């Protein structure tokens, strides 16, 4: 069994020293501590991915605070669920209730998982209601609302038929050349 630590700071001028000391006090070693210097909102955290690949059945993944690991409750649930499937425990040092090595920690994560699942179901239900409403109103059911009016589209086609360049047309109608090209192709 190994204690695997994960530490993260948001910027390069911040320091993980305090987190590392706490992780070492919990039993992690230099070989089993992974560190990122990236925002918690960043989906691509290479050292977190490496730590999650590194842990084996019977290991414990330890973080000092839950926000060092996950971007949201749903993200936390996703990580812990994957760890659980692989027989890896999880522990947050500053919150003893978030410790899947103990029965009450497993219970808490079960509750968090239920809440995350409930939130996902509510979001999907609201999305479906919005789509149904848009259909009933005769509008499109997905994507952003159309910002280019029919009159602008016609002006683009007319100017192009008269030999106008893409840049000149874009400047005249106030849209990008990419938008003008898309209108012409349509």
Buried (B, 14 or more C-beta within 10 A) or exposed (E): EBBBBBBBBBEEEEEBEEBBEBBBEBBBEEEBBBBBBBEBEEEEBEBBEEBBEBBEEEBBBBBBBBEBBBBEBBBBBBBBEEBBEEEBBBBBBEBEEBBBEBEEBBEBBEEBBEEBEEBEEEEEEEEEEEEEEEEEEEEEEEEEEEEBEEEBBEBBBEBBEEEBEBEBBBEBBEBEBEBBBBBBEE
